[in-house]
Amino acid sequence: MPTNSTSLPVIVAGGGIGGLAAALALTRQGLAVQVLEQSAQLGEIGAGIQLGPNAFSAFDALGVGEQARSRAVYTDEMVMHDALDETLVGRIPTGDAFRRRFGNPYAVIHRADVHQALLEGARASDRIEVLTSTTVDRVQQDDTGVTVVDTQGRSHRGLAVIGADGVKSAVRRQHVGDDARVSGHVVYRAVVDREDFPTDLQWNAASIWVGPDCHLVHYPLRGGEQYNVVVTFHSRRAETWSVTDGSREEVQGYFEGICPRARQLIDLPRSWKRWATADREPIAQWTHGRSTLLGDAAHPTLQYLAQGACMALEDAVTLGEALKVKDGDFHQAFDLYQRSRVARTARIVLSAREMGRIFHAKGVERLVRNELWKDRSPERFYDAMEWLYGWTRETCLRH
C-alpha cells in the first residue's frame, strides 16, 4: 500500500453494523476506507432488533434509507403486559401520529437485514476495501497517521483508525483498559416461523411481558413470516460476558408463575442462543489522537432501550458530520464527535439499566410500575420519548 498520506485510507476495525455505517459516513466525506473484519466472511449473528425513528434518520444520512426500509416490518404499536396476570401496562401507538411527531416510523427487523442494507451500500462504493479474517491487535500512531497491527503480525497503514470492533474491542482495551460490568441478566434469543407461532400472539407490535426478575419479548420479522422471541431472566449463578448455545431446560426453570399466554413463548424455539449480558461504565474520553471508538466499543449498553444498533448508526453519522465541519482535521473532528456523543450515549447506558429494573420489578415495585403508565395518552408517551427519537443529522453536533 502506498505510504503517501493523501492516498491512505481511514482504517475501520470491525465490519459489523457500526463498522459498515462508519465506512459509509467516511466515504461521504471523500475518504477511502479499509475495513478490518475478524470473521472469515461479512455477516451478522443474532435475531431481531428494534429501530426507532432515529435509526431511520441515520440510514437516510448514510444513503441506505431505502434498503433498510424495504426490509423492515412497521409495527402498529409498542405494548407492555404484566406477565403474571396479563394486565395491560402501557400501549404506545406507532402509526401516523407517531410518524408525524418524529418524522420517521418505528420498525422491527432482523439484525442480518440491517447489516445487509449497509453492506449493499458499501459494495456500491469504490472507496471501501474489506479485509476479512483480520483481527486487530494494536494501534501505533505518529504525526502523519496510524499503523494497525493485526494478530498475524501484518501492518495496515492509515490516516486514522475507528474502533468499531464491538463489546470486547481491542482498540478500547489498548486505550482505556476498563473492565466490563456483568449484569447477571441472561438473554435467550430465537426466531420462530409463523406457522409455529401462537395465533393469539401474532400481533403487529413490539410486545413485552414484564415479570419478577424476567421479561419476554416478541415481534414479527420479514413480512410476518417469522417472529423474534427474546426471554430475559436474572441468573442464579455467577456469569461471565459470553454468547453460547442455550439450554431449553435452563429457560424452563426461570419462569415459574408466568401466565400461560406468555409462557407459550418459552416452549416454542427448537434452539436458543444464550447471551450473558454486560455493559461498561460510561467514559468521557474515547478519542486518543488519531484513534476513536464507535458503537459498542465506545458505549456498550444493556438491551432494555433497544438502542444498541441505533446508537452505532448515530455515531457514524455524527462522525461524518464532524469531519465535514472540521474540514477533515482528524484531531479536531474526533474531539467534536466525542463531545457530541458522550452525554447522549451515557444517558442511554444509564437509562437502560434503570429500565431493566422497571421491567423486572416485583412486589410493591411491580404495582408502582403498573401504575406509572396506566391511562397515559399517546402524546404524553411521545413527549417522554422526544429526547430519544428526535435525533437527526441536522442536530447531531454539539459545538
C-alpha positions in Angstrom: 0.0 0.0 0.0 1.3 3.5 -0.8 2.6 5.5 2.2 1.8 8.9 0.9 -0.7 10.3 3.4 -3.0 11.6 0.6 -3.6 8.1 -0.7 -4.0 6.4 2.7 -7.4 5.2 3.8 -9.1 5.5 7.2 -9.0 2.1 8.9 -12.2 0.8 10.5 -11.7 -2.0 12.9 -14.9 -4.2 12.6 -17.2 -5.0 9.8 -20.5 -5.2 11.8 -23.3 -2.6 11.8 -21.2 0.1 13.3 -18.2 -0.5 11.2 -20.0 -0.5 7.9 -22.0 2.6 8.9 -18.7 4.3 9.8 -17.3 3.3 6.4 -20.3 4.8 4.6 -20.1 8.0 6.6 -16.4 8.4 5.9 -16.8 7.8 2.1 -19.5 10.6 2.0 -16.7 12.9 3.1 -14.5 11.8 0.2 -12.3 9.5 2.2 -11.1 6.0 1.3 -11.8 3.3 3.9 -10.2 -0.1 4.8 -12.4 -2.3 6.9 -10.7 -5.0 9.0 -13.1 -7.8 10.0 -12.1 -10.7 12.1 -14.6 -13.2 10.7 -13.9 -15.1 7.6 -16.9 -13.5 5.9 -19.1 -10.5 6.5 -22.4 -11.2 8.2 -24.3 -10.7 11.4 -25.4 -13.2 14.1 -28.3 -12.6 16.3 -32.0 -12.3 15.7 -34.4 -9.3 15.6 -33.7 -5.7 16.7 -36.0 -2.7 17.0 -35.4 0.5 15.1 -36.6 3.9 16.3 -37.1 6.9 14.1 -33.6 8.0 15.0 -32.2 4.9 13.2 -34.1 5.7 10.0 -32.8 9.3 10.2 -29.3 7.8 10.3 -30.0 5.3 7.4 -31.1 8.3 5.2 -28.0 10.3 6.1 -25.8 7.2 5.2 -27.6 6.8 1.8 -29.2 3.4 2.6 -32.6 4.5 3.8 -34.5 2.7 1.0 -32.5 -0.5 1.5 -33.3 -0.6 5.2 -37.0 0.4 4.8 -37.6 -2.3 2.3 -36.6 -5.0 4.8 -38.3 -3.6 7.9 -41.7 -4.6 9.5 -43.6 -1.5 10.6 -45.4 -2.0 13.8 -48.8 -0.6 14.8 -47.8 -0.2 18.4 -45.5 -0.9 21.3 -47.3 -2.8 24.0 -46.5 -3.9 27.6 -48.4 -6.5 29.6 -47.8 -7.8 33.1 -46.6 -11.3 32.7 -48.2 -12.5 35.9 -51.9 -11.5 35.3 -51.9 -10.2 31.7 -52.8 -6.7 32.8 -52.2 -4.1 30.1 -49.5 -1.8 31.5 -49.0 0.5 28.6 -49.7 0.9 24.9 -47.9 3.4 22.5 -49.3 3.7 19.0 -46.7 3.9 16.3 -48.8 4.8 13.3 -49.4 8.1 11.6 -49.4 10.3 14.7 -46.1 8.8 15.8 -44.6 9.3 12.3 -45.7 12.9 12.2 -44.2 13.6 15.6 -40.8 12.1 14.9 -40.6 12.2 11.1 -39.9 8.5 10.7 -41.5 5.2 11.7 -40.9 2.6 14.4 -40.0 -0.8 13.0 -38.6 -4.2 13.8 -36.1 -6.0 11.6 -33.7 -9.0 11.5 -30.2 -7.9 12.5 -28.8 -9.5 9.4 -31.1 -7.4 7.3 -29.8 -4.2 8.8 -26.2 -5.4 8.1 -27.2 -6.4 4.5 -28.6 -2.9 3.8 -25.3 -1.3 4.9 -23.3 -3.9 3.1 -25.1 -3.2 -0.2 -24.2 0.5 0.3 -20.6 -0.4 1.0 -20.3 -2.7 -2.1 -21.7 0.1 -4.3 -18.8 2.3 -3.3 -15.3 2.1 -4.9 -13.8 3.7 -1.8 -14.3 0.8 0.6 -12.0 -2.2 0.8 -12.8 -5.0 3.2 -10.3 -7.5 4.6 -11.8 -10.5 6.3 -10.0 -12.9 8.7 -8.2 -9.9 10.1 -8.2 -9.3 13.8 -6.8 -6.0 15.2 -4.1 -6.5 17.9 -2.8 -2.9 18.5 -2.6 0.6 17.1 0.5 2.7 16.7 0.4 6.4 16.0 2.7 9.1 14.6 2.4 12.6 13.3 1.0 11.6 9.9 -1.2 8.6 10.6 -1.7 5.2 12.3 -0.4 1.7 11.8 -2.8 -1.0 12.8 -1.1 -4.3 13.6 -3.3 -7.5 13.3 -2.9 -10.7 15.2 -1.0 -12.3 12.3 1.7 -9.5 12.6 0.6 -7.7 9.4 0.6 -3.9 9.4 -2.1 -1.7 7.9 -1.3 2.0 7.4 -4.0 4.6 7.5 -4.8 8.3 8.2 -6.7 7.3 11.4 -8.5 4.4 13.0 -12.1 3.9 14.1 -12.5 1.2 16.7 -15.9 -0.3 15.8 -14.8 -3.8 17.0 -17.6 -4.5 19.4 -18.1 -5.1 23.0 -14.7 -6.6 23.5 -12.9 -4.0 21.4 -9.1 -4.4 21.0 -8.8 -0.7 20.3 -10.7 0.2 23.5 -8.6 -2.3 25.5 -5.4 -0.6 24.4 -6.5 3.0 25.1 -9.0 2.5 28.0 -8.4 -0.9 29.5 -11.5 -0.9 31.7 -13.5 -3.9 33.0 -16.9 -4.9 31.9 -19.9 -4.6 34.3 -21.5 -8.1 34.1 -25.2 -7.6 34.7 -26.2 -11.1 35.8 -29.1 -10.9 33.3 -29.2 -13.7 30.8 -30.9 -13.2 27.4 -32.1 -16.1 25.2 -32.9 -15.2 21.6 -34.6 -17.3 18.9 -36.5 -16.9 15.6 -39.7 -18.9 15.1 -41.6 -19.5 11.8 -45.1 -18.0 11.7 -46.8 -21.4 11.4 -45.2 -22.4 14.7 -46.1 -19.2 16.5 -49.2 -18.9 18.6 -52.0 -17.3 16.6 -53.2 -15.4 19.7 -49.8 -13.6 19.9 -49.4 -12.8 16.2 -49.6 -9.1 16.8 -48.1 -6.4 14.6 -46.5 -4.9 17.6 -43.2 -4.8 19.6 -44.6 -6.7 22.6 -43.2 -7.2 26.0 -44.4 -9.2 29.0 -42.8 -7.9 32.2 -42.4 -10.1 35.3 -40.5 -10.5 38.5 -36.7 -10.7 37.6 -37.7 -11.6 34.0 -39.4 -10.5 30.8 -40.4 -11.9 27.4 -40.5 -10.1 24.1 -42.0 -11.0 20.7 -42.5 -9.2 17.4 -42.8 -10.1 13.7 -39.9 -10.2 11.2 -39.5 -10.5 7.5 -43.0 -9.5 6.5 -44.5 -11.6 9.3 -43.1 -14.8 8.1 -41.1 -15.2 11.3 -41.3 -14.0 14.8 -38.5 -12.9 17.1 -38.6 -14.3 20.6 -36.5 -13.0 23.4 -36.6 -14.0 27.1 -34.5 -12.5 29.8 -34.0 -13.6 33.4 -31.8 -12.9 36.4 -29.3 -15.8 36.6 -28.9 -17.7 39.8 -25.2 -18.3 39.1 -22.1 -16.1 38.5 -22.0 -15.1 34.9 -19.2 -14.1 32.5 -19.7 -11.9 29.4 -20.4 -14.5 26.7 -22.5 -15.9 23.9 -23.2 -19.7 23.9 -25.7 -22.2 22.8 -28.7 -22.2 25.1 -30.4 -24.9 27.1 -34.2 -25.4 26.9 -34.1 -26.9 30.4 -32.5 -23.7 31.8 -35.1 -21.4 30.2 -38.0 -23.5 31.6 -36.6 -23.2 35.1 -36.8 -19.4 35.3 -40.4 -18.6 34.5 -42.5 -20.0 37.4 -45.7 -18.1 37.9 -45.8 -16.6 34.4 -49.3 -16.6 32.9 -50.0 -19.4 30.4 -50.4 -17.0 27.4 -46.9 -15.5 27.9 -45.4 -18.8 28.9 -46.1 -20.2 25.4 -43.1 -18.2 24.2 -40.6 -20.2 26.1 -42.0 -23.5 24.8 -41.6 -22.5 21.1 -37.9 -22.5 19.9 -36.2 -25.6 18.9 -32.8 -23.9 19.6 -31.7 -20.8 21.5 -28.7 -18.6 21.6 -27.7 -17.5 25.2 -26.3 -14.1 25.9 -24.9 -13.4 29.4 -25.1 -9.6 29.2 -22.8 -6.8 30.3 -22.2 -3.1 29.8 -19.4 -0.7 30.8 -19.4 2.4 32.9 -19.7 5.4 30.6 -16.5 7.2 29.9 -15.8 10.8 28.8 -12.7 10.0 26.8 -12.8 7.6 23.9 -10.7 9.6 21.4 -6.9 9.3 21.6 -5.1 11.3 18.9 -6.0 9.7 15.5 -7.9 6.9 17.2 -11.5 6.9 18.3 -14.3 4.4 19.2 -17.8 3.9 17.8 -20.8 1.8 18.8 -20.5 -0.9 21.3 -16.7 -0.3 21.5 -17.4 3.1 22.9 -20.6 2.7 24.9 -21.8 -0.9 25.3 -25.3 -1.0 26.8 -27.9 -3.4 28.1 -30.8 -4.1 25.7 -33.6 -2.5 27.7 -34.0 0.6 25.5 -33.5 -1.4 22.2 -30.9 1.3 21.1 -27.6 -0.5 20.7 -27.6 -0.6 16.9 -29.4 2.8 16.7 -26.5 4.4 18.7 -23.9 2.9 16.4 -25.7 4.4 13.4 -26.0 7.8 15.1 -22.3 7.6 16.0 -21.3 7.0 12.4 -23.4 9.9 11.1 -22.1 12.3 13.8 -18.5 11.3 13.0 -19.0 12.1 9.3 -20.6 15.4 10.1 -17.8 16.3 12.5 -15.2 15.6 9.8 -17.2 17.8 7.4 -17.3 20.7 9.9 -13.6 20.4 10.7 -12.5 20.1 7.1 -11.1 16.6 7.5 -8.8 17.5 10.5 -9.0 14.3 12.4 -7.8 15.6 15.8 -10.5 18.3 15.8 -13.2 16.2 14.2 -12.7 13.3 16.6 -12.8 15.7 19.6 -16.1 17.3 18.3 -17.5 13.8 17.6 -16.7 12.7 21.1 -18.1 15.8 22.8 -21.3 15.4 20.7 -21.9 11.8 21.7 -20.6 11.3 25.3 -23.6 12.6 27.3 -26.2 11.1 25.0 -24.7 7.7 24.9 -24.1 7.7 28.6 -27.8 8.6 29.1 -28.6 5.5 27.0 -26.4 3.2 29.1 -27.7 4.5 32.5 -31.3 4.7 31.4 -31.2 1.1 30.0 -30.0 -0.1 33.4 -33.0 1.7 35.1 -35.4 0.4 32.5 -34.3 -3.2 33.3 -35.1 -2.6 36.9 -38.6 -1.3 36.0 -39.3 -4.2 33.6 -38.2 -6.7 36.3 -40.0 -5.1 39.3 -41.6 -7.4 41.9 -43.7 -6.9 45.0 -44.9 -3.3 45.6 -42.4 -2.0 43.0 -44.4 -4.1 40.4 -47.6 -2.3 41.5 -45.9 1.1 41.2 -44.6 0.2 37.7 -48.1 -0.8 36.6 -49.5 2.5 37.7 -46.8 4.5 36.0 -48.2 4.3 32.5 -51.8 3.5 33.3 -54.2 5.5 31.0 -51.3 7.7 29.7 -52.1 9.3 26.4 -50.0 8.7 23.3 -48.9 12.4 23.3 -47.5 12.0 26.8 -45.6 9.0 25.7 -44.3 10.9 22.7 -43.2 13.8 24.9 -41.2 11.4 27.1 -39.5 9.9 24.0 -38.6 13.1 22.4 -35.0 13.1 23.7 -34.5 9.6 22.3 -36.3 9.6 18.9 -35.9 13.3 18.0 -32.3 12.9 16.9 -31.4 13.9 13.4 -28.3 14.5 11.3 -29.1 18.3 11.3 -28.9 18.5 15.1 -26.3 15.8 15.9 -23.3 18.1 16.6 -22.8 19.9 19.9 -20.3 22.6 19.3 
